């Protein structure tokens, strides 16, 4: 891996794009092949029934969550180590509902695997969004799209839109929250997946959340770590790593929420006030690129607080590598035949 040293963060030495590989013996590989052969048809059938049929039915929330836990159970994700930052073990039930993500709040999640979206949907039943570098706008997507995003290509720019034409429905995070008051909203501010070893620079999309909306940093780490998907298009290797092992462990940590008002101060007393890059026109709010302004250093402080919280929860570091570095890494990785 020495030839990929240019894709290591200079200050930390972390390489967040190289896939994890778990060493296995010949005997264990044979066992894993049998487990994979048994689980794959069941997993594909269950996934097809859920995403092609059941997801379109008006099922109650508890039924959707139960079905998603079934989807997690097939690959052996039986145990989740959930903990609130700063809360003693065994006292989670004593915490108020406001201490965890709830309707009207925003979940700023570390992005490493397609399992991220499934787990968040099974616990919080949220709305998912896609963030892009350099814009406070987001795109609301389905659970399936959020899953595929973890295996999709690196998006260096938001989809092109022009005045009066917005096919990708890029809107502010504020609007998504207001239109889905009965649900939480998930944001993946890194915009693309990593191997879980570092936190990439954030999109400014979190800055367009309502001033009073709680933003919960949520870190998810996996054991084994080889179900992370830093390299796009690795569908088979992901399914093999997911389905061939007897069990997987998810370690989930949730930090205390922050709000944009923490930085903006109390001078703006309405959560409906325009967020960075917006104006008072609802029409203009619908179109990316109209009146978009670069956030101020003070506004970026909320991103720093969320980034530091995710790094602390995941026991890793923030890195300076960007999506351009990841795109260059993917090109080098593909040419080397490692894929």
N, C-alpha and C positions, 0 to 999 in steps of 0.2 A: 504493500500500500504506500510505499515511499513516493511513488510518482504522483500521488494525490496530496502531497504536502501543501501545495498551493491552495488547497481547499480547506486548510485548517485555519481556525481563527488565530491571528497572530498573538493576541494577548493571553489567550487561555490554552492554546494548543488543541482545542476541541474541533473534531470534524463531524458536523451534524448530518452529513448526507450519505455516509457510507453505511450500507445495510448491515444489520447484526447477523452473525452466523453462530449457531450453537453447535459445538462439536458433538458428534454422536458416533457410537460404535456400530459395527456391521449388524450385530444382533438387534440393537435398538432400532436401526433403520428398517429391518424386516418387520419388527413389531409395529413401527409407525406406518409402514405400508399397508398392513392389514387394517389398522385403525382408520387410515385415510380412505381405503376402499369401502369400508363399511359406512363411514360418515358422509362421504361426498354425495351419493345419490339422495340421502335423506336431507342433507343441508340444501342442496339445489332445489329439491321438490318443495321443501318448507318455504324457502325464500321466494320461489316463484308463486306459490299460492298466496303468500302474504302480500308481496309487492304488486302482483298483477290483479288480485281479487280483494283480499280482506282489507287492504289499506284504503280502498275506495268505498267501503261500507261505513255507515254512520255508527260505528261501534263506540261504546262508552270508553272513557279514558282507561279505567282499570283493565278492560279487556285488551286494549292495544298494548298496554304495558306487559300484561301476562303473556301475550303472544310474542313480544320482543324478548322476554326472558326465556321463552322456549327457543328462540333463535340463538340466543347466547348459550343456552344449555347444550345444544347439539355439539359444538366444538369443545365442550368441557370447561366453560367459564363458570365455575361453580362458586368461587369465593371472591368476594370484593372486600378489600380492607379500606373502609371509608372512615375518614377522620376530619374534623374541623380544626383548622389552625388555631392553636391556643386553647383548645378544649380538651380536658382530660378524657382518656378512654373510659367508656362505660357511662358517660354522662350526656351522650348525644340526645337521648330522649328528653332530657331536661332543658334543652335549648329551645328558644322561641322560634316560631316558623320563619321570622325575618332573618335568622342566622344562616339559612340555606337558601339557594335559589328558589324563587317563588314567582307567581304571575306578576308581570310588570317589571321584572328584573332582567338583567343581562348577564349571560354566562360567557366569560372570556376564557376559552378553553385552549390548552396546549394541543397541538395538532400533530399526531404521530401515526395514526392507524385508522382504517375504516371502522374498527370496533369503537372508536371514540363516539361517533354519532349514534351507533346502536345503543351503547350504554346510556348516553345522555337521554335518548328518547325513552328508554325503558324506565328511567328514574324520574325525569322531570317533564316528559311530554312537551318539549319546547318547539319553537319555530326555528328553523335553521337559516343562516344567511351566508353569503360568500362575500369576502372582503377583497379589495384590490389595493396594490401599492399606490400611494400618491393621491388617494381620494377618500373623502369621508362617506361616500355613497356605498351602499351594499345592494346585493340582490337576494331576495328571498327564494329559497329552494326547498324541495321536498327532502324527506329523510333519505330516499334512494340516491338523489343527486348529491347529498352531503357525503354519503358513503363512497360514491364513485369519485368524488372530488379528491379523496385521499389517495386515489390511484391514477388521477388525471395528470395532464401535463402542467408544467409551470406556467402561470399566467402573469406576465410581466406588466400588463396594462389591463385596465378595465375594457370591456367590449365597447367598440366605437358606437357612439350615438351622436345624433345631430339635433338641432333645434326642431321641435315638433315631431321628433321620431325617437322613440325610446323602446326598442323591441326587447331589451334585456331587463326593463323595469328597474333601473337603478334608482334607488331612493335613499333618503336619510334613515339612519337607524332609529331616529326619533319616530318617524312615520311607521316603521314596522312595529315598534313597541306600542304605539297608540292604537294601531289597527288590530293588535293581538293582546289586549289588556288581560285576558284570562289565561295567558300562557307566558312562560319565560322565552327569551330570545337568545339563541346561541350565536356567538361570533368566534371565528377562528382568526385572530388578528395577525398571526404569522403568515397567512395567505397560502401556505403550502406546508407539506409535511416534512418532518425531520426524523432522525432516529431516536429522538428523545434525550440526546446528550446536551443540547443547547437550545436557547430561546432566540429565535431570529428577530430582527427589527420589526416593529409592528406597523401595520397599516393604521392610518389615522381614523379609521371608521368608528372606533369607540367614542371619539370626540363628538359625534353627531347624535349620541344617545341623549334622552331627556336629562336635564340637569339633575333631577332628583332620583333618577332610576339607579338602583343599586347595581354595581358591576362586580360580579363575583369571579375572581380568578380561580379556575379549576384545573388541577394537574392530574393527569392519568398516566400511570406507568405500568408496564406489563412484565410479568415473569412467566416464561422466557420473553426476551425483548425482540425476538425475531419476527413477531407479528407486526412490527412497525414497518411502514412503507415509504421510506425517503426517496426511493427510485420509482418514478411513475411507470405504469404499465406492467408491474410485476404481479399480475393476477394469479398465475399458477403458483409461484413461490409463496405468495401470501396464503392461498388456500391450503397449500401443503403444510406450511408452518402452523396454520390455524387448526386444521382438522386432523393432523397426524399425531399430535401430542395428547396424552391422556387428559391433562388439565392445564388451565392457565389461571394466573392470579392477576387481578387488577388492583393496583394501589391508588386510591383516589384521595386527594387532599383538596379541601376547599378553604380559601382564605377569607378573611373578613372583607365585606364589600366596601368599595369606594364609589364616589359619585363625581360627576363632572362639576357639581357645585362646590366640591371640596377645593377645586382649583379656581373656578370662576368667581367664588365669593358670593356674598349675599346681595350684591348690587342688582342682580337680575332676579326678581322674585317670582318668576313664572317658569315652570318646567316646560311650557310651550314656547319659550323664547327661541329664536333662531339659533341653531347650532353652528359651529364653524363651517364656513363655506356655503351657508344658506342665506336667503333673504326672506322677506315677508310674503313673497308671492308663492302660492301653492302650485301654480303652473311651473314656475322656475324650479321648484323643489323636486319636480318629477324628472328633470333632465340633467344627466351628468354633464359637467363641463361648463354649465352656465353660472358664472359668478363664483366659481370655486376659488377659495382663498387658502393660502398656505397657513396652517395653524401656527400660532405664536409659541415661543419657548415656554411660556407659562401653561399653555394648553397641553403641551407635550408632557407636562409633569404627571398627568394622570396615567399616560401610557407608561411612563417610567415606574410608577407605583405598581401597576398591574404586572409589568414585566419582571420587576424585582420579586413580586409575590410568587409568580409562576416559577422563577428560578429557585427561590427558597423552598417552595413546596416540592419541586421535582429534584431537589438536591443537585442542581446543575448550574450552569453559568449562562449569562446573556452573551451572545456573540455578535460580531460586527459583520458577518457574512450576510449577503442579501440574496434576493431571488435571482439576480443576475449571476451571482456566483454559483447558485444551485443549477441554473440552466447550463452554465459552462461545465460544471461537474457532470451533469447528465450526458452532455455531448461527449466528454472524455470517457466516461464510464461505458457508453454504448460502443464507442470505437474500439475499446479494449476487449470487448466481447465478454465482460463480466456479467452482463445481463443474462 
